[in-house]
Amino acid sequence: MAEPGRRRVGDGAATRRVLLGTVLLITAFAVLAPLAVIFSQALSRGLAVYGQSLLRPDTLHAVWLTLFTALICVPVNVGFGIAAAWTVTKFTFPGRGLLLALIELPFSISPIVAGVAYLFVYGAQGLLGPVLQAYDIKIMFAVPGIVLASLFVTSPFVAREIIPLMMAQGREEEEAAVTLGASGWRILRTVTLPNVRFALLYGAALCNARVMGEFGAVSVVSGNIRGQTSTLPLQIELLYQDAQATAAFAAATILAAVALLTLVAKLIIERFDTERERLTASEAAPGSTSLRPGH
Amino acid sequence: MFSVIPGFRLSLGITLTYLGLIVLLPIAALILQAADVGFARYITIITSPRTLASFQITIGAAAVATVFNALYGLMLAWVLVRYEFPGRRFLDTLVDVPFALPTAVAGLALTALFAKNGWFGAPLEAWGIQVAYAPAGIVCAMAFTSIPFVVRTVQPVLEDLSADLEEAATTLGASELRVFCTVIMPAIFPAFLAGASLAFARSLGEFGAVVFIAGNQPFRTEIVALLTFIRLEEYDYAAAAAIAATMLGFAFLMLLTVNLIQAWHQRRAIRED
């Protein structure tokens, strides 16, 4: 933000107008238009048709399966995120850097590659294929496969949000709690988690949005059996390929609404978070200006 | 392990077990499967005309999308950090839309926009430009899904930049453009490069958004991720393993690049302190 009384590069009226205008114009075309077109297309044949499209049995089933997957993946990855963050921020040990890189690894891997990799573990021709077949356990092209692939894709989200914050906060508070005789669980519950609660919430919201919207990995492992293993994004593709555009856009509005709610949650969380930062600013440790990765 | 805080073994145990089962096991299975293919056959698969064409299309489109996002992202970061204007917070939130919106929904929306009778497609059609079901569509889908990377890496660095050097340069008579090129750009360059690399890596692996808009014709608009998917559907597991392992290799390479750039950036930050 511009400091008052100091003129800096690019503060000239002409530069400002050109840059701001260009950015706003591109953003309107590149970000706002895609959002708007989803709702416009979904409602293009009226509210009644929109309602009917949402209540199709196969779409409802996809909604249910998507919620079910999120209901498993989000708590599991919150648990993993807390354990991973506790390990890498409260302790120093050889291989810590490597572990950090491993935690973030799924971000760099294409969802399609993740799906293929899972197929080579649990598919008929995979590592565990013969064993699973012998016991008649079905993971691929079934709900467990969808859950596993979603876990892979979204595992870093919570960890990534809370690790930089816990790193910056250091270990002093936890160490003080230990001296006072608190157990590990009690420290986690009463010291560590309250300190990162907003980042934790936002990580969970992002994880949720990504689980519900995952397409590539899930389309490999689900087999896309209509009314059985179609999550919402897959259902959108099925409907679209059937030339049922309105129904596809109606289903898309559900996911778009989830995305918008996630962003609203972020705005609210940030508001509370800056207030907390302002309150604790005086006691913040010097040099705690970590490179907080955007998002 | 140097810490009085309890719970090291438990938390490390949970973390390693989970990472092992959910992340490392599938990656190892993919590498094993690809190793099974054998070197000669791997080369045949990767150098087949259709595979090569898909790599060419994917890398080319990702490069163009990254150039767009580098320029747009830099301007966005600049506007968000340097200017105060109504709706700044709203714009800042909009930047995250491509991350929050599922890729399949993005693909569907972009296809509707660029279809022959769409909001963008109709005017472009009059100019004789086709985007949907053409290589340009792939670029659009990749560009959309990777918008936030450059913005979010450059933004914090630009915020921390002190005004002193800039003022000194201006006082000594340097033009605004010269100050930007010789004072500001060098300071934000590592972050800028890291963001662009992340955007490029994401574009290389993008699937959901692209398959809707690309039309998916072999040799023209078929990306690598889709070819992998097609090989799987044909039960050609050797080809799927070979291509997926190559994509994995690219991902590791990009990860290494980003980490090297960030290490360079941190070394510089420490030196400047």
Interface residues (C-beta under 8 A of the other chain):
Chain A: M1 A2 E3 R6 R8 V9 G10 D11 G12 T15 R16 L19 L20 T22 V23 L24 I26 T27 F29 A30 V31 L32 A33 P34 L35 V37 I38 Q41 G79 F80 A83 A84 W86 T87 K90 F91 T92 F93 L99 A101 L102 I103 L105 P106 S108 I109 S110 P111 I112 V113 A114 V116 A117 Y118 L119 F120 V121 Q125 G126 L127 L148 L151 F152 S155 R171 E174 E175 V178 T179 S183 G184 I187 L188 L206 A209 M212 G213 E214 F215 G216 S219 V220 P233 L234 I236 E237 Y240 A245 A248 F249 A252 L255 A256 A259 L260 T262 L263 K266 L267 T289 L291 R292 P293 G294 H295
Chain B: M1 F2 S3 V4 I5 P6 G7 F8 L10 S11 L12 I14 T15 Y18 L19 I22 V23 L24 L25 P26 I27 A29 L30 L32 Q33 Y72 M75 L76 W78 V79 V81 R82 Y83 E84 F85 R89 L91 T93 L94 V95 D96 V97 P98 F99 A100 L101 P102 T103 A104 V105 A106 L108 A109 L110 A112 L113 G118 W119 F120 A143 F144 I147 P148 V151 R152 T153 Q155 P156 D160 A163 E166 E167 T170 E176 V179 F180 V183 I184 A201 L204 G205 E206 F207 G208 V211 F212 A225 T228 F229 L232 Y237 A240 A241 A244 M247 L248 A251 F252 M254 L255 N259 Q266
